[in-house]
Amino acid sequence: MIELLKSLTNNLGYVILIAFIVSRIGSFKKIVQKDKFKKRDLIILSIIFGTFGILGTYTGTQVNGASANTRIIGVMAGGILCGPYVGILAGVIAGVHRLIIDIGGITSIPCAMTTIISGIVASMIYKKSNENNKWLYGLISGLIIEILEMVLILVMAHPFHSALNIVKSIYFPMSFTNAIGISILILIIQKIHREKEEDAAKQAQIALEIANKTLPYFRDMNENSFEKICGIIKDSIHADAVAITDKKYILAHVGVGADHHIKGQGIVTEATKKVIKEGELLSLTNAKQIDCPNLNCNLKSAIIAPLKEGNEMIGTLKIYYCGEDAISFRNINLAVGLSQLISTQLEISKLEELKHMANKAEIKALQAQINPHFLFNALNTIISFIRINPNRARELIINLSTYLRYNLEMGENHVDIYRELEQVKAYIEIEKARFGEKLHVIYNIEENLDIKIPSLIIQPIVENAIKHGILEGRGSGSVTIEIKKVTSEDIVIMVEDDGVGITNEIIEKVYAGTMEGNKIGISNVHNRLKYIYGEGLKIERLSSGTRINFNVRRIKE
């Protein structure tokens, strides 16, 4: 038995070595790293894991007319990692092969049956397990499947005394090597997924660095801004050329091909026109697909990503490389992230009315509190959703745009209360995306309020509740926003949190108007309300949390 264990361990080493080599192959990594497999991918993976099963058969050791082998390693690892289609088909491939190569053998039928059953069991585990425990499920199921195989051999193999001798000889060595082998193979292939996540984190970091470097050029747009932006992107991602277009013309082209891809020139390539028309990213892998009219153009691969304002196409971001087939999964993900960032920053750059909105010192101070950290945290959150939930990422971009536009556009005029609430909800959705289940917001808002209130009056209080009440406390909790009529002319607005609770010192400073310059949010709101209505905020420290409420009256027009 010891010799058989050594032999199977050596065989396991060969299987693991081959698995490691295969896992380093780029085309295999591209398939495994996909969030969703196509039918072609599933067939390829089934063949690969089925082949691992066949390899386990051929490297087996003969014992009393049977073969001690590592056949189920590939089948079960494939099913646990890639799902029912791969598990069952790989099991059929390896099981049928086992039956065919030894038709009439004493253990052929039970071994073939066990191989197919192992694929079915692996498919069930795929649905029940998660990324952290797949290897453990693989270990346990490997032991169970080997018990099943031994039972089938005892029941189906004849004569019985020969079947019993086979089971006594191979059960322990096969159970040990197969269970360990399944776990190791799962961990090897899961490492490919971790590489994808690490790569996504690096892409997010690159995108944030680009956002930081390009922000000044979006903030103060001029005729050279797009060239600067393209240059920063090109250098940061090591592309050979980067271009930005609107729907008709090239706005900038930096790098290889700048001699004939000229600023102000009309868009001529069908690929770019297709992206503008359909709003979907295109990956081009050769010069023919790029279809540049200049026959001497050295650009051979490209990614063309749409730039959008809301749901409307406004242009494209084009990233070029001189080599053919130079577009990787990483390049595409990064291009998607960059196009989303640029789209957002272009929207922000259009909010030029900021200079007209400093008529009131209180409004100006509130607008100055658009924290760069909040902006970059929001962008970082959006980038993280781009890969796993693009629809959610688009929603957050719209929320960020709504929040920023409102902060920059609103002046001293009164606004409809529901318009104010749009900005508040946009801010909350961004924060909820960042903090997930840690933040719960309850809205108790009466319908048909039909009243106008001072702009930027609710959001600073909500932000204070989230930032200083919830997150500085136990790190999770609820915020309640309640708005109801008191009379036909008056409404009361209340914001309550169950966080750490405001201190009496801060309450006194708000009422006295002596808050520090960098903590003026609720103090500013209090002063404006006093100026407009004669009374400001009513701030209460609760046993758990803070309640702030105030009244507003209908403006006589």
Salt bridges, closest charged atoms under 4 A:
GLU3 OE2 - LYS6 NZ 3.95
ASP35 OD1 - LYS196 NZ 2.85
ASP41 OD2 - LYS34 NZ 3.03
ASP102 OD2 - ARG98 NH1 3.60
GLU149 OE2 - ARG71 NH2 3.90
GLU195 OE2 - ARG24 NH2 3.03
GLU195 OE1 - LYS29 NZ 3.12
GLU195 OE2 - LYS191 NZ 3.26
ASP199 OD1 - ARG330 NE 3.14
GLU227 OE2 - LYS263 NZ 3.35
ASP235 OD1 - LYS234 NZ 3.86
ASP259 OD1 - HIS260 ND1 2.87
GLU270 OE2 - LYS273 NZ 3.86
GLU309 OE1 - LYS350 NZ 2.50
GLU347 OE1 - ARG405 NH2 3.14
GLU395 OE1 - ARG392 NH1 3.44
GLU409 OE2 - ARG405 NE 3.93
GLU409 OE1 - ARG419 NH2 3.69
GLU429 OE1 - ARG392 NH2 3.49
GLU431 OE1 - ARG434 NH1 3.15
ASP450 OD2 - ARG554 NH1 3.89
GLU472 OE2 - HIS468 ND1 3.03
GLU482 OE2 - LYS484 NZ 3.85
GLU489 OE1 - ARG554 NE 3.42
GLU489 OE1 - LYS556 NZ 3.72
GLU496 OE1 - ARG547 NE 2.85
ASP498 OD2 - ARG474 NH2 3.40
GLU505 OE2 - LYS509 NZ 3.68
GLU516 OE2 - LYS509 NZ 2.95
GLU535 OE1 - LYS538 NZ 3.72
GLU540 OE1 - ARG547 NH1 3.48
